[in-house]
């Protein structure tokens, strides 16, 4: 059996085995403690007392496990995006809720089945031990989650360092070509007659794009404003080819223009929309870029009204292009962010992701 295989909600067989082992050990120790505490007045043997208490304790910890599951799901699945301090504060509500729910159900089932339980003032021990067990188990859960997140972060950083090293080597090898092309474009532009001013402008735009690529290869981040200027130059060149078939719309808030993002982040996505989405359509379509703040992050969407996802591309599995694949890899290694592909209605595709700012 592959113990690292995921069962549900990111839980592996190894983690499930650990959880069941924790509950089994807690039930065993509780049974032994109760049996020992009964020795001064008990008239039966240790093993008999142990076996008599066993059904009640199995019911006890089985119910604790059932009440724990929705709380764990809430804290570590639905609300895992919240800061740790906020999730810890939720325990002030969840702990008494856990204890009261467990006691009410446990007492009702025990009375219905005729299983002995603590009564009157003795029930305070159920409250104390139940609350203590809650704190112990969720302390272990939080510690494990922190350890797992730290491991993933270290793995991402190691892969990012490796990717950065490879990128630096590739950039050093490729620097000659942009320099050469940049100079060639300037030479060609100078030789274009004044009557072909539009051609001269296109060459100037292309020259600016290569200049930006050269500068971006030396920087870890650029401003949103600079990246958008680069993307718009690319789209202007594409509009010269597509004409009215290509329409562009920007929805970018002014307060995000000075934020920093990785260079060459938007252009591959826009190029993917033009090449794979708009180009196959006779009537063309629209490409829109939306950038805004959401929950302390920079949310970015590149949308087109093209052909949308084809049969080989699934919304949850970005694929189908080198530029898109590289963007997915960069975002995962740099921020741990996921890229979402969403089919638009009636047609088209939205590529969406968020990065911290």
Number of C-alpha atoms within 10 A of each C-alpha: 5 8 12 11 13 14 12 8 10 11 12 16 17 13 17 14 11 12 15 12 12 13 18 15 12 15 20 15 12 17 22 17 12 14 21 14 11 14 13 7 7 12 9 10 10 15 11 11 19 18 12 15 19 18 13 18 18 16 16 22 20 17 16 21 15 11 17 17 10 12 17 14 13 12 20 18 13 11 14 13 10 11 9 13 8 11 17 15 10 11 17 10 10 15 18 15 14 18 21 15 14 24 19 10 13 20 18 12 14 15 11 9 9 9 14 13 16 11 11 6 7 10 13 12 12 17 16 12 13 22 16 13 17 20 14 11 15 18 13 12 15 16 12 13 14 13 12 12 12 12 12 13 16 12 13 17 15 13 14 18 14 12 16 14 12 12 13 14 11 12 14 12 10 13 14 12 12 17 14 10 15 20 13 13 19 15 11 12 19 12 10 14 10 10 8 10 12 12 15 20 13 17 20 17 19 21 21 17 20 18 16 18 17 19 13 17 18 12 11 11 16 18 15 21 17 17 22 19 13 23 20 18 17 19 21 17 16 15 15 13 11 16 12 12 15 20 17 14 12 13 11 17 11 10 9 16 16 12 13 18 20 18 22 20 22 22 21 18 24 25 19 19 27 23 13 19 25 26 18 13 13 8 11 20 23 19 25 17 20 15 20 17 17 12 8 10 13 18 17 20 21 22 26 29 24 25 21 23 21 10 6 9 13 15 15 11 12 19 16 15 13 11 19 22 15 14 21 21 17 18 18 15 19 17 15 16 16 16 23 18 23 17 20 16 9 10 14 21 23 23 21 18 18 23 18 14 12
